[in-house]
Amino acid sequence: MQPQLKKLRLTIKQLPMKTRKLLTPLTLGLMLGGIALTSAFMTTTPDGSGCQIYSSTGNNTKAEGGQASSVGSPGELGTCSRPTCHGAGGTPAGVADNAGPGSVSFTAVPALTGNQYIPGQVYNVTVTVSQTGLKRFGFGCEILDNSGSTNGHINNTAGTVTVTDLVNTRTWCAFGTGRCSITQDTNGGFSKNTASFQFNWTAPGAAYKYDSVNIYLCGNAADDNLLADSGDYIYSKHIILTKSLTGLANLQATSFNLNVYPVPANKQLTVSFGLPETSIVNVKLYSIDGKLVKELENNKFEAGDFSQSYSLDGMSKGMYFLNISTGNITQAKKIIID
């Protein structure tokens, strides 16, 4: 049974008996049928990553997850600060993006140094939305090619976006199969003052025909009062990435054959890797919001295969990124300490 139907029937049962008798079977049928019909348009289907693709035919509200087509990319009506969405002022249009005291950030492991990406590299992305005093946060992000397409029916995502947190994030494609956003899920983003959301982005391969990648990012800091144009603040960014030719050359020449175990780890973590030549190997642990937690290794290794064990004493339970690098080459693995 749809949640809306359950809620309505529970509400009816709580009414006084006299009031319930006034509700004729025909009236109840129309009420329940109307909700069922509305719910039918809120369709979800599983995508290849196991998350949900949400059709834009549904009537999304603040109490649900983020919306597709709301980050200000080409052809969209604007960001979440547009009228009737999440304007922050006393007027229907709210206030301009980035006018509040908060912020939104986009960080990646490995780092997108100089706003450059390595073709084919998998990046562990963290989007953080912050504003002191607020208690619910959301975001929308589209990573698009440089075609400039304004047609939302066409999915022109650059590379591949993968949901890694099925509880707090989801993908939502406009018109079901069109341009895709990754957003917070229905119950994601409940937190005081700040919230972070994680996903993976695999950069386009070497054959990518455009000269840049466009990241359209929108963060929402909300007061959770269910009023669309009151007390919410929107923060947006447009980040342009270019291809790192040096990184591509090095990535083609070097492979770590990286393996990390056990998963989850407890008191000890073993990292195995291979080197084609003598290198300085640096191994670090980062928190999910991209902050350095611990350096595990920074030593010279000869060419060959290695298996190194590291103590996790004193480490808090949770999710981390293990980062291994030699010069310009970096690989990352997500780990869990239990």
Contacts in CASP RR format, 6 or more apart in sequence:
PFRMAT RR
TARGET T0000
AUTHOR 0000-0000-0000
METHOD contacts of the structure
MODEL  1
MQPQLKKLRLTIKQLPMKTRKLLTPLTLGLMLGGIALTSAFMTTTPDGSG
CQIYSSTGNNTKAEGGQASSVGSPGELGTCSRPTCHGAGGTPAGVADNAG
PGSVSFTAVPALTGNQYIPGQVYNVTVTVSQTGLKRFGFGCEILDNSGST
NGHINNTAGTVTVTDLVNTRTWCAFGTGRCSITQDTNGGFSKNTASFQFN
WTAPGAAYKYDSVNIYLCGNAADDNLLADSGDYIYSKHIILTKSLTGLAN
LQATSFNLNVYPVPANKQLTVSFGLPETSIVNVKLYSIDGKLVKELENNK
FEAGDFSQSYSLDGMSKGMYFLNISTGNITQAKKIIID
2 35 0 8 1.000
2 36 0 8 1.000
2 39 0 8 1.000
4 35 0 8 1.000
4 38 0 8 1.000
4 39 0 8 1.000
5 32 0 8 1.000
5 35 0 8 1.000
5 36 0 8 1.000
5 39 0 8 1.000
8 31 0 8 1.000
8 32 0 8 1.000
8 35 0 8 1.000
9 32 0 8 1.000
12 20 0 8 1.000
12 23 0 8 1.000
12 28 0 8 1.000
15 23 0 8 1.000
38 59 0 8 1.000
41 55 0 8 1.000
41 57 0 8 1.000
41 58 0 8 1.000
41 59 0 8 1.000
42 54 0 8 1.000
42 55 0 8 1.000
42 57 0 8 1.000
42 58 0 8 1.000
42 59 0 8 1.000
43 54 0 8 1.000
43 55 0 8 1.000
43 57 0 8 1.000
43 58 0 8 1.000
44 52 0 8 1.000
44 53 0 8 1.000
44 54 0 8 1.000
44 55 0 8 1.000
45 52 0 8 1.000
45 53 0 8 1.000
46 52 0 8 1.000
46 53 0 8 1.000
47 53 0 8 1.000
47 171 0 8 1.000
49 162 0 8 1.000
49 163 0 8 1.000
49 171 0 8 1.000
50 163 0 8 1.000
50 166 0 8 1.000
51 163 0 8 1.000
51 166 0 8 1.000
51 169 0 8 1.000
51 170 0 8 1.000
51 171 0 8 1.000
52 170 0 8 1.000
52 171 0 8 1.000
53 171 0 8 1.000
53 172 0 8 1.000
53 173 0 8 1.000
53 176 0 8 1.000
53 180 0 8 1.000
54 60 0 8 1.000
54 68 0 8 1.000
54 170 0 8 1.000
54 172 0 8 1.000
54 173 0 8 1.000
55 173 0 8 1.000
55 175 0 8 1.000
55 176 0 8 1.000
56 67 0 8 1.000
56 68 0 8 1.000
56 69 0 8 1.000
56 172 0 8 1.000
56 173 0 8 1.000
56 174 0 8 1.000
56 175 0 8 1.000
56 176 0 8 1.000
60 66 0 8 1.000
60 67 0 8 1.000
61 226 0 8 1.000
62 86 0 8 1.000
62 222 0 8 1.000
62 224 0 8 1.000
62 226 0 8 1.000
62 228 0 8 1.000
62 232 0 8 1.000
63 186 0 8 1.000
63 226 0 8 1.000
64 186 0 8 1.000
65 138 0 8 1.000
65 170 0 8 1.000
65 183 0 8 1.000
65 184 0 8 1.000
65 185 0 8 1.000
65 186 0 8 1.000
65 188 0 8 1.000
66 138 0 8 1.000
66 139 0 8 1.000
66 140 0 8 1.000
66 172 0 8 1.000
66 181 0 8 1.000
66 183 0 8 1.000
66 184 0 8 1.000
67 80 0 8 1.000
67 85 0 8 1.000
67 172 0 8 1.000
67 181 0 8 1.000
67 183 0 8 1.000
68 172 0 8 1.000
68 173 0 8 1.000
68 174 0 8 1.000
68 179 0 8 1.000
68 180 0 8 1.000
68 181 0 8 1.000
68 183 0 8 1.000
69 76 0 8 1.000
69 77 0 8 1.000
69 152 0 8 1.000
69 174 0 8 1.000
69 179 0 8 1.000
69 181 0 8 1.000
70 76 0 8 1.000
70 78 0 8 1.000
70 79 0 8 1.000
70 80 0 8 1.000
70 82 0 8 1.000
70 85 0 8 1.000
70 140 0 8 1.000
70 181 0 8 1.000
70 218 0 8 1.000
71 78 0 8 1.000
71 79 0 8 1.000
71 80 0 8 1.000
71 140 0 8 1.000
71 141 0 8 1.000
71 142 0 8 1.000
71 181 0 8 1.000
71 216 0 8 1.000
71 217 0 8 1.000
71 218 0 8 1.000
71 236 0 8 1.000
72 78 0 8 1.000
72 79 0 8 1.000
72 216 0 8 1.000
72 218 0 8 1.000
72 236 0 8 1.000
73 142 0 8 1.000
73 144 0 8 1.000
73 179 0 8 1.000
73 214 0 8 1.000
73 216 0 8 1.000
74 144 0 8 1.000
74 148 0 8 1.000
74 149 0 8 1.000
74 150 0 8 1.000
75 150 0 8 1.000
75 151 0 8 1.000
75 152 0 8 1.000
76 152 0 8 1.000
79 97 0 8 1.000
79 218 0 8 1.000
79 234 0 8 1.000
79 236 0 8 1.000
80 86 0 8 1.000
80 87 0 8 1.000
80 140 0 8 1.000
80 218 0 8 1.000
80 219 0 8 1.000
80 220 0 8 1.000
80 234 0 8 1.000
81 87 0 8 1.000
81 88 0 8 1.000
81 93 0 8 1.000
81 94 0 8 1.000
81 95 0 8 1.000
81 96 0 8 1.000
81 97 0 8 1.000
81 234 0 8 1.000
81 236 0 8 1.000
82 93 0 8 1.000
83 92 0 8 1.000
83 93 0 8 1.000
83 94 0 8 1.000
83 229 0 8 1.000
84 92 0 8 1.000
84 228 0 8 1.000
84 229 0 8 1.000
85 228 0 8 1.000
86 220 0 8 1.000
86 222 0 8 1.000
86 228 0 8 1.000
86 229 0 8 1.000
86 232 0 8 1.000
86 234 0 8 1.000
87 93 0 8 1.000
87 94 0 8 1.000
87 95 0 8 1.000
87 228 0 8 1.000
87 229 0 8 1.000
87 230 0 8 1.000
87 231 0 8 1.000
87 232 0 8 1.000
87 234 0 8 1.000
88 94 0 8 1.000
88 95 0 8 1.000
88 99 0 8 1.000
88 100 0 8 1.000
88 229 0 8 1.000
88 230 0 8 1.000
88 231 0 8 1.000
88 232 0 8 1.000
88 233 0 8 1.000
88 234 0 8 1.000
89 95 0 8 1.000
89 229 0 8 1.000
89 230 0 8 1.000
89 231 0 8 1.000
90 229 0 8 1.000
90 230 0 8 1.000
91 229 0 8 1.000
92 229 0 8 1.000
94 229 0 8 1.000
95 233 0 8 1.000
97 218 0 8 1.000
97 234 0 8 1.000
97 235 0 8 1.000
97 236 0 8 1.000
98 234 0 8 1.000
98 235 0 8 1.000
98 236 0 8 1.000
99 233 0 8 1.000
100 131 0 8 1.000
100 233 0 8 1.000
100 235 0 8 1.000
101 131 0 8 1.000
101 132 0 8 1.000
101 233 0 8 1.000
102 130 0 8 1.000
102 131 0 8 1.000
102 132 0 8 1.000
102 221 0 8 1.000
102 233 0 8 1.000
102 235 0 8 1.000
103 128 0 8 1.000
103 129 0 8 1.000
103 130 0 8 1.000
103 131 0 8 1.000
103 235 0 8 1.000
104 127 0 8 1.000
104 128 0 8 1.000
104 129 0 8 1.000
104 130 0 8 1.000
104 139 0 8 1.000
104 217 0 8 1.000
104 218 0 8 1.000
104 219 0 8 1.000
104 235 0 8 1.000
104 236 0 8 1.000
104 237 0 8 1.000
105 126 0 8 1.000
105 127 0 8 1.000
105 128 0 8 1.000
106 125 0 8 1.000
106 126 0 8 1.000
106 127 0 8 1.000
106 141 0 8 1.000
106 215 0 8 1.000
106 217 0 8 1.000
106 237 0 8 1.000
106 239 0 8 1.000
107 125 0 8 1.000
107 126 0 8 1.000
107 128 0 8 1.000
107 289 0 8 1.000
107 290 0 8 1.000
108 123 0 8 1.000
108 124 0 8 1.000
108 125 0 8 1.000
108 126 0 8 1.000
108 201 0 8 1.000
109 123 0 8 1.000
109 124 0 8 1.000
109 126 0 8 1.000
109 286 0 8 1.000
109 290 0 8 1.000
109 321 0 8 1.000
109 323 0 8 1.000
109 332 0 8 1.000
110 118 0 8 1.000
110 121 0 8 1.000
110 123 0 8 1.000
110 323 0 8 1.000
110 325 0 8 1.000
110 330 0 8 1.000
110 331 0 8 1.000
110 332 0 8 1.000
111 330 0 8 1.000
112 123 0 8 1.000
112 241 0 8 1.000
115 239 0 8 1.000
115 240 0 8 1.000
115 241 0 8 1.000
115 242 0 8 1.000
116 241 0 8 1.000
116 242 0 8 1.000
116 243 0 8 1.000
116 244 0 8 1.000
117 123 0 8 1.000
117 203 0 8 1.000
117 213 0 8 1.000
117 241 0 8 1.000
117 242 0 8 1.000
117 243 0 8 1.000
117 244 0 8 1.000
118 203 0 8 1.000
118 244 0 8 1.000
118 247 0 8 1.000
118 248 0 8 1.000
118 251 0 8 1.000
119 203 0 8 1.000
119 204 0 8 1.000
119 205 0 8 1.000
119 206 0 8 1.000
119 208 0 8 1.000
119 243 0 8 1.000
119 244 0 8 1.000
119 248 0 8 1.000
119 251 0 8 1.000
120 202 0 8 1.000
120 203 0 8 1.000
120 204 0 8 1.000
120 205 0 8 1.000
120 206 0 8 1.000
120 251 0 8 1.000
121 202 0 8 1.000
121 203 0 8 1.000
121 251 0 8 1.000
121 330 0 8 1.000
122 200 0 8 1.000
122 201 0 8 1.000
122 202 0 8 1.000
122 203 0 8 1.000
122 332 0 8 1.000
123 200 0 8 1.000
123 201 0 8 1.000
123 202 0 8 1.000
123 203 0 8 1.000
123 332 0 8 1.000
124 164 0 8 1.000
124 198 0 8 1.000
124 200 0 8 1.000
124 321 0 8 1.000
124 332 0 8 1.000
124 334 0 8 1.000
125 198 0 8 1.000
125 199 0 8 1.000
125 200 0 8 1.000
125 201 0 8 1.000
126 196 0 8 1.000
126 197 0 8 1.000
126 198 0 8 1.000
126 288 0 8 1.000
126 289 0 8 1.000
126 290 0 8 1.000
127 139 0 8 1.000
127 140 0 8 1.000
127 141 0 8 1.000
127 196 0 8 1.000
127 197 0 8 1.000
127 198 0 8 1.000
127 217 0 8 1.000
127 219 0 8 1.000
128 194 0 8 1.000
128 195 0 8 1.000
128 196 0 8 1.000
128 197 0 8 1.000
128 289 0 8 1.000
129 137 0 8 1.000
129 138 0 8 1.000
129 139 0 8 1.000
129 194 0 8 1.000
129 195 0 8 1.000
129 196 0 8 1.000
129 219 0 8 1.000
129 220 0 8 1.000
129 221 0 8 1.000
129 235 0 8 1.000
130 137 0 8 1.000
130 193 0 8 1.000
130 194 0 8 1.000
130 195 0 8 1.000
130 221 0 8 1.000
131 137 0 8 1.000
131 193 0 8 1.000
131 194 0 8 1.000
131 221 0 8 1.000
131 233 0 8 1.000
132 193 0 8 1.000
133 192 0 8 1.000
133 193 0 8 1.000
134 192 0 8 1.000
134 193 0 8 1.000
134 221 0 8 1.000
134 222 0 8 1.000
134 223 0 8 1.000
134 233 0 8 1.000
135 190 0 8 1.000
135 191 0 8 1.000
135 192 0 8 1.000
135 193 0 8 1.000
135 222 0 8 1.000
135 223 0 8 1.000
135 224 0 8 1.000
136 189 0 8 1.000
136 190 0 8 1.000
136 191 0 8 1.000
136 222 0 8 1.000
136 223 0 8 1.000
136 224 0 8 1.000
137 184 0 8 1.000
137 189 0 8 1.000
137 191 0 8 1.000
137 194 0 8 1.000
137 195 0 8 1.000
137 219 0 8 1.000
137 220 0 8 1.000
137 221 0 8 1.000
137 222 0 8 1.000
138 183 0 8 1.000
138 184 0 8 1.000
138 188 0 8 1.000
138 189 0 8 1.000
138 195 0 8 1.000
138 197 0 8 1.000
138 219 0 8 1.000
138 220 0 8 1.000
138 222 0 8 1.000
139 183 0 8 1.000
139 184 0 8 1.000
139 197 0 8 1.000
139 217 0 8 1.000
139 218 0 8 1.000
139 219 0 8 1.000
139 220 0 8 1.000
140 181 0 8 1.000
140 182 0 8 1.000
140 183 0 8 1.000
140 184 0 8 1.000
140 217 0 8 1.000
140 218 0 8 1.000
140 219 0 8 1.000
141 161 0 8 1.000
141 181 0 8 1.000
141 182 0 8 1.000
141 183 0 8 1.000
141 215 0 8 1.000
141 216 0 8 1.000
141 217 0 8 1.000
141 218 0 8 1.000
142 157 0 8 1.000
142 179 0 8 1.000
142 180 0 8 1.000
142 181 0 8 1.000
142 182 0 8 1.000
142 215 0 8 1.000
142 216 0 8 1.000
143 157 0 8 1.000
143 158 0 8 1.000
143 159 0 8 1.000
143 161 0 8 1.000
143 201 0 8 1.000
143 213 0 8 1.000
143 214 0 8 1.000
143 215 0 8 1.000
143 216 0 8 1.000
144 156 0 8 1.000
144 157 0 8 1.000
144 158 0 8 1.000
144 179 0 8 1.000
144 213 0 8 1.000
144 214 0 8 1.000
144 216 0 8 1.000
145 156 0 8 1.000
145 157 0 8 1.000
145 158 0 8 1.000
145 204 0 8 1.000
145 208 0 8 1.000
145 210 0 8 1.000
145 213 0 8 1.000
145 214 0 8 1.000
146 158 0 8 1.000
146 210 0 8 1.000
146 211 0 8 1.000
146 212 0 8 1.000
146 213 0 8 1.000
146 214 0 8 1.000
147 156 0 8 1.000
147 210 0 8 1.000
148 156 0 8 1.000
149 156 0 8 1.000
152 174 0 8 1.000
152 175 0 8 1.000
152 178 0 8 1.000
152 179 0 8 1.000
153 174 0 8 1.000
153 175 0 8 1.000
153 177 0 8 1.000
153 178 0 8 1.000
153 179 0 8 1.000
154 178 0 8 1.000
154 179 0 8 1.000
155 173 0 8 1.000
155 177 0 8 1.000
155 178 0 8 1.000
155 179 0 8 1.000
155 180 0 8 1.000
156 179 0 8 1.000
157 179 0 8 1.000
157 180 0 8 1.000
158 203 0 8 1.000
158 204 0 8 1.000
158 208 0 8 1.000
158 210 0 8 1.000
158 213 0 8 1.000
158 214 0 8 1.000
159 201 0 8 1.000
159 202 0 8 1.000
159 203 0 8 1.000
159 204 0 8 1.000
159 205 0 8 1.000
159 208 0 8 1.000
159 213 0 8 1.000
160 201 0 8 1.000
160 202 0 8 1.000
161 171 0 8 1.000
161 180 0 8 1.000
161 182 0 8 1.000
161 199 0 8 1.000
161 200 0 8 1.000
161 201 0 8 1.000
162 199 0 8 1.000
162 200 0 8 1.000
162 201 0 8 1.000
162 202 0 8 1.000
163 169 0 8 1.000
163 170 0 8 1.000
163 171 0 8 1.000
163 182 0 8 1.000
163 199 0 8 1.000
164 198 0 8 1.000
164 199 0 8 1.000
164 200 0 8 1.000
164 334 0 8 1.000
165 197 0 8 1.000
165 198 0 8 1.000
165 199 0 8 1.000
166 185 0 8 1.000
167 185 0 8 1.000
167 187 0 8 1.000
167 188 0 8 1.000
168 184 0 8 1.000
168 185 0 8 1.000
168 187 0 8 1.000
168 188 0 8 1.000
168 189 0 8 1.000
168 197 0 8 1.000
169 182 0 8 1.000
169 183 0 8 1.000
169 184 0 8 1.000
169 185 0 8 1.000
169 188 0 8 1.000
169 197 0 8 1.000
169 198 0 8 1.000
169 199 0 8 1.000
170 182 0 8 1.000
170 183 0 8 1.000
170 184 0 8 1.000
170 185 0 8 1.000
171 180 0 8 1.000
171 181 0 8 1.000
171 182 0 8 1.000
171 183 0 8 1.000
172 180 0 8 1.000
172 181 0 8 1.000
172 182 0 8 1.000
172 183 0 8 1.000
173 179 0 8 1.000
173 180 0 8 1.000
173 181 0 8 1.000
174 180 0 8 1.000
174 181 0 8 1.000
182 199 0 8 1.000
184 197 0 8 1.000
188 195 0 8 1.000
188 197 0 8 1.000
189 195 0 8 1.000
189 197 0 8 1.000
196 288 0 8 1.000
196 289 0 8 1.000
198 288 0 8 1.000
198 319 0 8 1.000
203 213 0 8 1.000
204 213 0 8 1.000
206 248 0 8 1.000
208 243 0 8 1.000
211 242 0 8 1.000
211 243 0 8 1.000
212 240 0 8 1.000
212 241 0 8 1.000
212 242 0 8 1.000
212 243 0 8 1.000
213 240 0 8 1.000
213 241 0 8 1.000
213 242 0 8 1.000
214 238 0 8 1.000
214 239 0 8 1.000
214 240 0 8 1.000
214 241 0 8 1.000
215 237 0 8 1.000
215 238 0 8 1.000
215 239 0 8 1.000
215 240 0 8 1.000
215 241 0 8 1.000
216 236 0 8 1.000
216 237 0 8 1.000
216 238 0 8 1.000
217 236 0 8 1.000
217 237 0 8 1.000
217 238 0 8 1.000
217 239 0 8 1.000
218 234 0 8 1.000
218 235 0 8 1.000
218 236 0 8 1.000
219 234 0 8 1.000
219 235 0 8 1.000
219 236 0 8 1.000
220 232 0 8 1.000
220 233 0 8 1.000
220 234 0 8 1.000
220 235 0 8 1.000
221 232 0 8 1.000
221 233 0 8 1.000
221 234 0 8 1.000
221 235 0 8 1.000
222 231 0 8 1.000
222 232 0 8 1.000
222 233 0 8 1.000
223 230 0 8 1.000
223 231 0 8 1.000
223 232 0 8 1.000
225 231 0 8 1.000
246 328 0 8 1.000
247 328 0 8 1.000
247 329 0 8 1.000
250 327 0 8 1.000
250 328 0 8 1.000
250 329 0 8 1.000
251 329 0 8 1.000
253 276 0 8 1.000
254 275 0 8 1.000
254 276 0 8 1.000
254 326 0 8 1.000
254 329 0 8 1.000
255 274 0 8 1.000
255 276 0 8 1.000
256 273 0 8 1.000
256 274 0 8 1.000
256 275 0 8 1.000
256 324 0 8 1.000
256 326 0 8 1.000
256 329 0 8 1.000
256 331 0 8 1.000
257 272 0 8 1.000
257 273 0 8 1.000
257 274 0 8 1.000
257 305 0 8 1.000
258 271 0 8 1.000
258 272 0 8 1.000
258 273 0 8 1.000
258 324 0 8 1.000
258 331 0 8 1.000
258 333 0 8 1.000
259 271 0 8 1.000
259 272 0 8 1.000
259 273 0 8 1.000
260 269 0 8 1.000
260 270 0 8 1.000
260 271 0 8 1.000
260 272 0 8 1.000
260 322 0 8 1.000
260 333 0 8 1.000
260 335 0 8 1.000
261 269 0 8 1.000
261 270 0 8 1.000
261 272 0 8 1.000
262 269 0 8 1.000
262 270 0 8 1.000
263 335 0 8 1.000
263 336 0 8 1.000
264 335 0 8 1.000
264 336 0 8 1.000
264 337 0 8 1.000
264 338 0 8 1.000
265 312 0 8 1.000
265 335 0 8 1.000
265 336 0 8 1.000
265 337 0 8 1.000
265 338 0 8 1.000
266 312 0 8 1.000
266 337 0 8 1.000
266 338 0 8 1.000
267 311 0 8 1.000
267 312 0 8 1.000
267 313 0 8 1.000
268 309 0 8 1.000
268 310 0 8 1.000
268 311 0 8 1.000
268 312 0 8 1.000
269 296 0 8 1.000
269 309 0 8 1.000
269 310 0 8 1.000
269 312 0 8 1.000
269 322 0 8 1.000
269 335 0 8 1.000
269 337 0 8 1.000
270 307 0 8 1.000
270 308 0 8 1.000
270 309 0 8 1.000
270 310 0 8 1.000
271 283 0 8 1.000
271 296 0 8 1.000
271 297 0 8 1.000
271 307 0 8 1.000
271 308 0 8 1.000
271 309 0 8 1.000
271 310 0 8 1.000
271 322 0 8 1.000
271 324 0 8 1.000
272 305 0 8 1.000
272 306 0 8 1.000
272 307 0 8 1.000
272 308 0 8 1.000
273 281 0 8 1.000
273 305 0 8 1.000
273 306 0 8 1.000
273 324 0 8 1.000
274 304 0 8 1.000
274 305 0 8 1.000
274 306 0 8 1.000
275 281 0 8 1.000
275 301 0 8 1.000
275 302 0 8 1.000
275 303 0 8 1.000
275 304 0 8 1.000
275 305 0 8 1.000
275 306 0 8 1.000
275 326 0 8 1.000
276 303 0 8 1.000
276 304 0 8 1.000
277 303 0 8 1.000
278 300 0 8 1.000
278 301 0 8 1.000
278 302 0 8 1.000
278 303 0 8 1.000
279 300 0 8 1.000
279 301 0 8 1.000
279 326 0 8 1.000
279 327 0 8 1.000
280 298 0 8 1.000
280 299 0 8 1.000
280 300 0 8 1.000
280 301 0 8 1.000
280 326 0 8 1.000
280 327 0 8 1.000
281 297 0 8 1.000
281 298 0 8 1.000
281 299 0 8 1.000
281 300 0 8 1.000
281 301 0 8 1.000
281 324 0 8 1.000
281 325 0 8 1.000
281 326 0 8 1.000
282 295 0 8 1.000
282 297 0 8 1.000
282 298 0 8 1.000
282 323 0 8 1.000
282 324 0 8 1.000
282 325 0 8 1.000
282 326 0 8 1.000
283 295 0 8 1.000
283 296 0 8 1.000
283 297 0 8 1.000
283 298 0 8 1.000
283 308 0 8 1.000
283 310 0 8 1.000
283 322 0 8 1.000
283 323 0 8 1.000
283 324 0 8 1.000
284 292 0 8 1.000
284 293 0 8 1.000
284 294 0 8 1.000
284 295 0 8 1.000
284 296 0 8 1.000
284 322 0 8 1.000
284 323 0 8 1.000
285 292 0 8 1.000
285 293 0 8 1.000
285 294 0 8 1.000
285 295 0 8 1.000
285 296 0 8 1.000
285 315 0 8 1.000
285 320 0 8 1.000
285 321 0 8 1.000
285 322 0 8 1.000
285 323 0 8 1.000
285 335 0 8 1.000
286 292 0 8 1.000
286 293 0 8 1.000
286 320 0 8 1.000
286 321 0 8 1.000
286 322 0 8 1.000
286 323 0 8 1.000
287 293 0 8 1.000
287 320 0 8 1.000
287 321 0 8 1.000
288 319 0 8 1.000
288 320 0 8 1.000
288 321 0 8 1.000
290 321 0 8 1.000
293 315 0 8 1.000
293 320 0 8 1.000
294 315 0 8 1.000
296 308 0 8 1.000
296 310 0 8 1.000
296 322 0 8 1.000
297 308 0 8 1.000
297 310 0 8 1.000
312 337 0 8 1.000
315 337 0 8 1.000
316 337 0 8 1.000
317 337 0 8 1.000
317 338 0 8 1.000
318 336 0 8 1.000
318 337 0 8 1.000
318 338 0 8 1.000
319 334 0 8 1.000
319 335 0 8 1.000
319 336 0 8 1.000
320 334 0 8 1.000
320 335 0 8 1.000
320 336 0 8 1.000
320 337 0 8 1.000
321 332 0 8 1.000
321 333 0 8 1.000
321 334 0 8 1.000
321 335 0 8 1.000
322 332 0 8 1.000
322 333 0 8 1.000
322 334 0 8 1.000
322 335 0 8 1.000
323 330 0 8 1.000
323 331 0 8 1.000
323 332 0 8 1.000
324 330 0 8 1.000
324 331 0 8 1.000
324 332 0 8 1.000
325 331 0 8 1.000
END
